[in-house]
Amino acid sequence: MAAFDHTKKVSKKKKADLRHRMAFTETIDTVRLAILPKKLPTVMILSGIGWLPTKELNDAWRASHVSIFTQIHGSHVIAEKSKHMVTNTEPDLVVVVVVVVVAVLDLLKNI
């Protein structure tokens, strides 16, 4: 592993990326332990473009998401044009998904 060059200024984006990577394992462990209600209509929006540095990490990230929506009987939508920040690259998709979930909740309360 190359030594860190302390003489160069680190960008805000690089700092955020480093914080994210350092928290990755803890984040996954926290989500795995979460108890999610099975009757909550859930749609997970998955990035269509890998954004982590290796194929293995991207595959693990995707598998963790698939595991979550499978356990809660949710569904998923793939944001084909997005990496991690789907809200920035495909905000209309996010709005459509929210509208659908709200409509489903509205239907369920009348059953």
Chimera marker file (.cmm) of the C-alpha trace (Angstrom):
<marker_set name="trace">
<marker id="1" x="0.000" y="0.000" z="0.000" r="1" g="1" b="0" radius="0.5"/>
<marker id="2" x="1.363" y="3.438" z="-0.915" r="1" g="1" b="0" radius="0.5"/>
<marker id="3" x="2.093" y="5.895" z="1.865" r="1" g="1" b="0" radius="0.5"/>
<marker id="4" x="-0.310" y="8.800" z="2.291" r="1" g="1" b="0" radius="0.5"/>
<marker id="5" x="1.113" y="12.094" z="1.036" r="1" g="1" b="0" radius="0.5"/>
<marker id="6" x="0.438" y="14.583" z="3.853" r="1" g="1" b="0" radius="0.5"/>
<marker id="7" x="1.807" y="17.509" z="1.832" r="1" g="1" b="0" radius="0.5"/>
<marker id="8" x="-1.113" y="17.611" z="-0.620" r="1" g="1" b="0" radius="0.5"/>
<marker id="9" x="-4.470" y="19.142" z="0.200" r="1" g="1" b="0" radius="0.5"/>
<marker id="10" x="-7.296" y="16.598" z="0.232" r="1" g="1" b="0" radius="0.5"/>
<marker id="11" x="-10.511" y="17.655" z="-1.470" r="1" g="1" b="0" radius="0.5"/>
<marker id="12" x="-13.849" y="17.689" z="0.341" r="1" g="1" b="0" radius="0.5"/>
<marker id="13" x="-15.061" y="14.876" z="-1.946" r="1" g="1" b="0" radius="0.5"/>
<marker id="14" x="-12.011" y="12.712" z="-1.151" r="1" g="1" b="0" radius="0.5"/>
<marker id="15" x="-12.523" y="13.284" z="2.586" r="1" g="1" b="0" radius="0.5"/>
<marker id="16" x="-16.169" y="12.265" z="2.300" r="1" g="1" b="0" radius="0.5"/>
<marker id="17" x="-15.189" y="9.194" z="0.284" r="1" g="1" b="0" radius="0.5"/>
<marker id="18" x="-12.667" y="8.208" z="2.946" r="1" g="1" b="0" radius="0.5"/>
<marker id="19" x="-15.247" y="8.598" z="5.745" r="1" g="1" b="0" radius="0.5"/>
<marker id="20" x="-17.690" y="6.476" z="3.740" r="1" g="1" b="0" radius="0.5"/>
<marker id="21" x="-15.140" y="3.721" z="3.161" r="1" g="1" b="0" radius="0.5"/>
<marker id="22" x="-14.104" y="3.688" z="6.804" r="1" g="1" b="0" radius="0.5"/>
<marker id="23" x="-17.740" y="3.299" z="7.894" r="1" g="1" b="0" radius="0.5"/>
<marker id="24" x="-18.658" y="0.727" z="5.206" r="1" g="1" b="0" radius="0.5"/>
<marker id="25" x="-18.427" y="-2.446" z="7.327" r="1" g="1" b="0" radius="0.5"/>
<marker id="26" x="-20.212" y="-0.885" z="10.294" r="1" g="1" b="0" radius="0.5"/>
<marker id="27" x="-22.955" y="0.441" z="8.009" r="1" g="1" b="0" radius="0.5"/>
<marker id="28" x="-23.574" y="-3.000" z="6.485" r="1" g="1" b="0" radius="0.5"/>
<marker id="29" x="-23.599" y="-4.634" z="9.945" r="1" g="1" b="0" radius="0.5"/>
<marker id="30" x="-26.124" y="-2.070" z="11.219" r="1" g="1" b="0" radius="0.5"/>
<marker id="31" x="-28.468" y="-2.659" z="8.290" r="1" g="1" b="0" radius="0.5"/>
<marker id="32" x="-28.201" y="-6.436" z="8.685" r="1" g="1" b="0" radius="0.5"/>
<marker id="33" x="-29.391" y="-6.154" z="12.306" r="1" g="1" b="0" radius="0.5"/>
<marker id="34" x="-32.269" y="-3.805" z="11.584" r="1" g="1" b="0" radius="0.5"/>
<marker id="35" x="-35.742" y="-5.205" z="12.097" r="1" g="1" b="0" radius="0.5"/>
<marker id="36" x="-37.880" y="-4.017" z="9.233" r="1" g="1" b="0" radius="0.5"/>
<marker id="37" x="-41.669" y="-4.419" z="9.193" r="1" g="1" b="0" radius="0.5"/>
<marker id="38" x="-42.816" y="-6.960" z="6.613" r="1" g="1" b="0" radius="0.5"/>
<marker id="39" x="-46.034" y="-5.101" z="5.773" r="1" g="1" b="0" radius="0.5"/>
<marker id="40" x="-44.401" y="-1.799" z="4.936" r="1" g="1" b="0" radius="0.5"/>
<marker id="41" x="-44.533" y="-1.207" z="1.161" r="1" g="1" b="0" radius="0.5"/>
<marker id="42" x="-40.923" y="-0.748" z="0.205" r="1" g="1" b="0" radius="0.5"/>
<marker id="43" x="-39.216" y="0.042" z="-3.067" r="1" g="1" b="0" radius="0.5"/>
<marker id="44" x="-35.442" y="0.163" z="-3.036" r="1" g="1" b="0" radius="0.5"/>
<marker id="45" x="-33.789" y="2.239" z="-5.737" r="1" g="1" b="0" radius="0.5"/>
<marker id="46" x="-30.541" y="0.587" z="-6.799" r="1" g="1" b="0" radius="0.5"/>
<marker id="47" x="-27.772" y="2.297" z="-8.708" r="1" g="1" b="0" radius="0.5"/>
<marker id="48" x="-27.361" y="1.012" z="-12.238" r="1" g="1" b="0" radius="0.5"/>
<marker id="49" x="-23.703" y="2.002" z="-12.446" r="1" g="1" b="0" radius="0.5"/>
<marker id="50" x="-21.159" y="0.603" z="-10.011" r="1" g="1" b="0" radius="0.5"/>
<marker id="51" x="-19.548" y="3.335" z="-7.936" r="1" g="1" b="0" radius="0.5"/>
<marker id="52" x="-17.282" y="1.459" z="-5.548" r="1" g="1" b="0" radius="0.5"/>
<marker id="53" x="-13.618" y="0.960" z="-6.515" r="1" g="1" b="0" radius="0.5"/>
<marker id="54" x="-13.815" y="-2.788" z="-7.301" r="1" g="1" b="0" radius="0.5"/>
<marker id="55" x="-16.257" y="-5.197" z="-8.911" r="1" g="1" b="0" radius="0.5"/>
<marker id="56" x="-16.219" y="-7.293" z="-5.735" r="1" g="1" b="0" radius="0.5"/>
<marker id="57" x="-17.312" y="-4.352" z="-3.560" r="1" g="1" b="0" radius="0.5"/>
<marker id="58" x="-20.016" y="-3.364" z="-6.049" r="1" g="1" b="0" radius="0.5"/>
<marker id="59" x="-21.291" y="-6.959" z="-6.143" r="1" g="1" b="0" radius="0.5"/>
<marker id="60" x="-21.329" y="-7.139" z="-2.324" r="1" g="1" b="0" radius="0.5"/>
<marker id="61" x="-23.148" y="-3.798" z="-2.108" r="1" g="1" b="0" radius="0.5"/>
<marker id="62" x="-25.788" y="-4.983" z="-4.606" r="1" g="1" b="0" radius="0.5"/>
<marker id="63" x="-26.171" y="-8.335" z="-2.807" r="1" g="1" b="0" radius="0.5"/>
<marker id="64" x="-26.748" y="-6.547" z="0.504" r="1" g="1" b="0" radius="0.5"/>
<marker id="65" x="-29.546" y="-4.499" z="-1.062" r="1" g="1" b="0" radius="0.5"/>
<marker id="66" x="-31.122" y="-7.553" z="-2.698" r="1" g="1" b="0" radius="0.5"/>
<marker id="67" x="-31.043" y="-9.308" z="0.665" r="1" g="1" b="0" radius="0.5"/>
<marker id="68" x="-32.832" y="-6.405" z="2.339" r="1" g="1" b="0" radius="0.5"/>
<marker id="69" x="-35.709" y="-6.053" z="-0.111" r="1" g="1" b="0" radius="0.5"/>
<marker id="70" x="-36.107" y="-9.825" z="-0.329" r="1" g="1" b="0" radius="0.5"/>
<marker id="71" x="-36.440" y="-10.120" z="3.462" r="1" g="1" b="0" radius="0.5"/>
<marker id="72" x="-39.094" y="-7.435" z="3.656" r="1" g="1" b="0" radius="0.5"/>
<marker id="73" x="-40.925" y="-8.591" z="0.533" r="1" g="1" b="0" radius="0.5"/>
<marker id="74" x="-40.164" y="-5.279" z="-1.111" r="1" g="1" b="0" radius="0.5"/>
<marker id="75" x="-39.397" y="-4.529" z="-4.692" r="1" g="1" b="0" radius="0.5"/>
<marker id="76" x="-36.684" y="-2.637" z="-6.446" r="1" g="1" b="0" radius="0.5"/>
<marker id="77" x="-36.049" y="-0.275" z="-9.303" r="1" g="1" b="0" radius="0.5"/>
<marker id="78" x="-32.687" y="0.108" z="-11.000" r="1" g="1" b="0" radius="0.5"/>
<marker id="79" x="-31.614" y="3.673" z="-11.704" r="1" g="1" b="0" radius="0.5"/>
<marker id="80" x="-29.800" y="2.888" z="-14.951" r="1" g="1" b="0" radius="0.5"/>
<marker id="81" x="-28.063" y="6.267" z="-15.267" r="1" g="1" b="0" radius="0.5"/>
<marker id="82" x="-26.941" y="6.590" z="-11.654" r="1" g="1" b="0" radius="0.5"/>
<marker id="83" x="-24.076" y="5.705" z="-9.416" r="1" g="1" b="0" radius="0.5"/>
<marker id="84" x="-24.592" y="6.196" z="-5.663" r="1" g="1" b="0" radius="0.5"/>
<marker id="85" x="-26.434" y="9.528" z="-5.534" r="1" g="1" b="0" radius="0.5"/>
<marker id="86" x="-29.612" y="8.638" z="-7.414" r="1" g="1" b="0" radius="0.5"/>
<marker id="87" x="-31.381" y="11.697" z="-6.005" r="1" g="1" b="0" radius="0.5"/>
<marker id="88" x="-28.884" y="13.906" z="-7.840" r="1" g="1" b="0" radius="0.5"/>
<marker id="89" x="-28.831" y="12.095" z="-11.179" r="1" g="1" b="0" radius="0.5"/>
<marker id="90" x="-32.397" y="10.797" z="-11.499" r="1" g="1" b="0" radius="0.5"/>
<marker id="91" x="-34.618" y="12.871" z="-9.194" r="1" g="1" b="0" radius="0.5"/>
<marker id="92" x="-37.722" y="12.218" z="-11.312" r="1" g="1" b="0" radius="0.5"/>
<marker id="93" x="-37.329" y="8.485" z="-10.730" r="1" g="1" b="0" radius="0.5"/>
<marker id="94" x="-37.183" y="9.049" z="-6.978" r="1" g="1" b="0" radius="0.5"/>
<marker id="95" x="-40.361" y="11.154" z="-7.102" r="1" g="1" b="0" radius="0.5"/>
<marker id="96" x="-42.195" y="8.488" z="-9.116" r="1" g="1" b="0" radius="0.5"/>
<marker id="97" x="-41.195" y="5.781" z="-6.635" r="1" g="1" b="0" radius="0.5"/>
<marker id="98" x="-42.369" y="7.898" z="-3.687" r="1" g="1" b="0" radius="0.5"/>
<marker id="99" x="-45.705" y="8.588" z="-5.424" r="1" g="1" b="0" radius="0.5"/>
<marker id="100" x="-46.194" y="4.849" z="-6.029" r="1" g="1" b="0" radius="0.5"/>
<marker id="101" x="-45.410" y="3.926" z="-2.413" r="1" g="1" b="0" radius="0.5"/>
<marker id="102" x="-47.791" y="6.606" z="-1.108" r="1" g="1" b="0" radius="0.5"/>
<marker id="103" x="-50.512" y="5.339" z="-3.452" r="1" g="1" b="0" radius="0.5"/>
<marker id="104" x="-50.008" y="1.782" z="-2.213" r="1" g="1" b="0" radius="0.5"/>
<marker id="105" x="-50.216" y="2.953" z="1.404" r="1" g="1" b="0" radius="0.5"/>
<marker id="106" x="-53.428" y="4.797" z="0.566" r="1" g="1" b="0" radius="0.5"/>
<marker id="107" x="-54.914" y="1.633" z="-0.972" r="1" g="1" b="0" radius="0.5"/>
<marker id="108" x="-53.858" y="-0.502" z="1.993" r="1" g="1" b="0" radius="0.5"/>
<marker id="109" x="-55.507" y="1.738" z="4.559" r="1" g="1" b="0" radius="0.5"/>
<marker id="110" x="-58.834" y="1.169" z="2.800" r="1" g="1" b="0" radius="0.5"/>
<marker id="111" x="-58.584" y="-2.625" z="2.965" r="1" g="1" b="0" radius="0.5"/>
<link id1="1" id2="2" r="1" g="1" b="0" radius="0.2"/>
<link id1="2" id2="3" r="1" g="1" b="0" radius="0.2"/>
<link id1="3" id2="4" r="1" g="1" b="0" radius="0.2"/>
<link id1="4" id2="5" r="1" g="1" b="0" radius="0.2"/>
<link id1="5" id2="6" r="1" g="1" b="0" radius="0.2"/>
<link id1="6" id2="7" r="1" g="1" b="0" radius="0.2"/>
<link id1="7" id2="8" r="1" g="1" b="0" radius="0.2"/>
<link id1="8" id2="9" r="1" g="1" b="0" radius="0.2"/>
<link id1="9" id2="10" r="1" g="1" b="0" radius="0.2"/>
<link id1="10" id2="11" r="1" g="1" b="0" radius="0.2"/>
<link id1="11" id2="12" r="1" g="1" b="0" radius="0.2"/>
<link id1="12" id2="13" r="1" g="1" b="0" radius="0.2"/>
<link id1="13" id2="14" r="1" g="1" b="0" radius="0.2"/>
<link id1="14" id2="15" r="1" g="1" b="0" radius="0.2"/>
<link id1="15" id2="16" r="1" g="1" b="0" radius="0.2"/>
<link id1="16" id2="17" r="1" g="1" b="0" radius="0.2"/>
<link id1="17" id2="18" r="1" g="1" b="0" radius="0.2"/>
<link id1="18" id2="19" r="1" g="1" b="0" radius="0.2"/>
<link id1="19" id2="20" r="1" g="1" b="0" radius="0.2"/>
<link id1="20" id2="21" r="1" g="1" b="0" radius="0.2"/>
<link id1="21" id2="22" r="1" g="1" b="0" radius="0.2"/>
<link id1="22" id2="23" r="1" g="1" b="0" radius="0.2"/>
<link id1="23" id2="24" r="1" g="1" b="0" radius="0.2"/>
<link id1="24" id2="25" r="1" g="1" b="0" radius="0.2"/>
<link id1="25" id2="26" r="1" g="1" b="0" radius="0.2"/>
<link id1="26" id2="27" r="1" g="1" b="0" radius="0.2"/>
<link id1="27" id2="28" r="1" g="1" b="0" radius="0.2"/>
<link id1="28" id2="29" r="1" g="1" b="0" radius="0.2"/>
<link id1="29" id2="30" r="1" g="1" b="0" radius="0.2"/>
<link id1="30" id2="31" r="1" g="1" b="0" radius="0.2"/>
<link id1="31" id2="32" r="1" g="1" b="0" radius="0.2"/>
<link id1="32" id2="33" r="1" g="1" b="0" radius="0.2"/>
<link id1="33" id2="34" r="1" g="1" b="0" radius="0.2"/>
<link id1="34" id2="35" r="1" g="1" b="0" radius="0.2"/>
<link id1="35" id2="36" r="1" g="1" b="0" radius="0.2"/>
<link id1="36" id2="37" r="1" g="1" b="0" radius="0.2"/>
<link id1="37" id2="38" r="1" g="1" b="0" radius="0.2"/>
<link id1="38" id2="39" r="1" g="1" b="0" radius="0.2"/>
<link id1="39" id2="40" r="1" g="1" b="0" radius="0.2"/>
<link id1="40" id2="41" r="1" g="1" b="0" radius="0.2"/>
<link id1="41" id2="42" r="1" g="1" b="0" radius="0.2"/>
<link id1="42" id2="43" r="1" g="1" b="0" radius="0.2"/>
<link id1="43" id2="44" r="1" g="1" b="0" radius="0.2"/>
<link id1="44" id2="45" r="1" g="1" b="0" radius="0.2"/>
<link id1="45" id2="46" r="1" g="1" b="0" radius="0.2"/>
<link id1="46" id2="47" r="1" g="1" b="0" radius="0.2"/>
<link id1="47" id2="48" r="1" g="1" b="0" radius="0.2"/>
<link id1="48" id2="49" r="1" g="1" b="0" radius="0.2"/>
<link id1="49" id2="50" r="1" g="1" b="0" radius="0.2"/>
<link id1="50" id2="51" r="1" g="1" b="0" radius="0.2"/>
<link id1="51" id2="52" r="1" g="1" b="0" radius="0.2"/>
<link id1="52" id2="53" r="1" g="1" b="0" radius="0.2"/>
<link id1="53" id2="54" r="1" g="1" b="0" radius="0.2"/>
<link id1="54" id2="55" r="1" g="1" b="0" radius="0.2"/>
<link id1="55" id2="56" r="1" g="1" b="0" radius="0.2"/>
<link id1="56" id2="57" r="1" g="1" b="0" radius="0.2"/>
<link id1="57" id2="58" r="1" g="1" b="0" radius="0.2"/>
<link id1="58" id2="59" r="1" g="1" b="0" radius="0.2"/>
<link id1="59" id2="60" r="1" g="1" b="0" radius="0.2"/>
<link id1="60" id2="61" r="1" g="1" b="0" radius="0.2"/>
<link id1="61" id2="62" r="1" g="1" b="0" radius="0.2"/>
<link id1="62" id2="63" r="1" g="1" b="0" radius="0.2"/>
<link id1="63" id2="64" r="1" g="1" b="0" radius="0.2"/>
<link id1="64" id2="65" r="1" g="1" b="0" radius="0.2"/>
<link id1="65" id2="66" r="1" g="1" b="0" radius="0.2"/>
<link id1="66" id2="67" r="1" g="1" b="0" radius="0.2"/>
<link id1="67" id2="68" r="1" g="1" b="0" radius="0.2"/>
<link id1="68" id2="69" r="1" g="1" b="0" radius="0.2"/>
<link id1="69" id2="70" r="1" g="1" b="0" radius="0.2"/>
<link id1="70" id2="71" r="1" g="1" b="0" radius="0.2"/>
<link id1="71" id2="72" r="1" g="1" b="0" radius="0.2"/>
<link id1="72" id2="73" r="1" g="1" b="0" radius="0.2"/>
<link id1="73" id2="74" r="1" g="1" b="0" radius="0.2"/>
<link id1="74" id2="75" r="1" g="1" b="0" radius="0.2"/>
<link id1="75" id2="76" r="1" g="1" b="0" radius="0.2"/>
<link id1="76" id2="77" r="1" g="1" b="0" radius="0.2"/>
<link id1="77" id2="78" r="1" g="1" b="0" radius="0.2"/>
<link id1="78" id2="79" r="1" g="1" b="0" radius="0.2"/>
<link id1="79" id2="80" r="1" g="1" b="0" radius="0.2"/>
<link id1="80" id2="81" r="1" g="1" b="0" radius="0.2"/>
<link id1="81" id2="82" r="1" g="1" b="0" radius="0.2"/>
<link id1="82" id2="83" r="1" g="1" b="0" radius="0.2"/>
<link id1="83" id2="84" r="1" g="1" b="0" radius="0.2"/>
<link id1="84" id2="85" r="1" g="1" b="0" radius="0.2"/>
<link id1="85" id2="86" r="1" g="1" b="0" radius="0.2"/>
<link id1="86" id2="87" r="1" g="1" b="0" radius="0.2"/>
<link id1="87" id2="88" r="1" g="1" b="0" radius="0.2"/>
<link id1="88" id2="89" r="1" g="1" b="0" radius="0.2"/>
<link id1="89" id2="90" r="1" g="1" b="0" radius="0.2"/>
<link id1="90" id2="91" r="1" g="1" b="0" radius="0.2"/>
<link id1="91" id2="92" r="1" g="1" b="0" radius="0.2"/>
<link id1="92" id2="93" r="1" g="1" b="0" radius="0.2"/>
<link id1="93" id2="94" r="1" g="1" b="0" radius="0.2"/>
<link id1="94" id2="95" r="1" g="1" b="0" radius="0.2"/>
<link id1="95" id2="96" r="1" g="1" b="0" radius="0.2"/>
<link id1="96" id2="97" r="1" g="1" b="0" radius="0.2"/>
<link id1="97" id2="98" r="1" g="1" b="0" radius="0.2"/>
<link id1="98" id2="99" r="1" g="1" b="0" radius="0.2"/>
<link id1="99" id2="100" r="1" g="1" b="0" radius="0.2"/>
<link id1="100" id2="101" r="1" g="1" b="0" radius="0.2"/>
<link id1="101" id2="102" r="1" g="1" b="0" radius="0.2"/>
<link id1="102" id2="103" r="1" g="1" b="0" radius="0.2"/>
<link id1="103" id2="104" r="1" g="1" b="0" radius="0.2"/>
<link id1="104" id2="105" r="1" g="1" b="0" radius="0.2"/>
<link id1="105" id2="106" r="1" g="1" b="0" radius="0.2"/>
<link id1="106" id2="107" r="1" g="1" b="0" radius="0.2"/>
<link id1="107" id2="108" r="1" g="1" b="0" radius="0.2"/>
<link id1="108" id2="109" r="1" g="1" b="0" radius="0.2"/>
<link id1="109" id2="110" r="1" g="1" b="0" radius="0.2"/>
<link id1="110" id2="111" r="1" g="1" b="0" radius="0.2"/>
</marker_set>
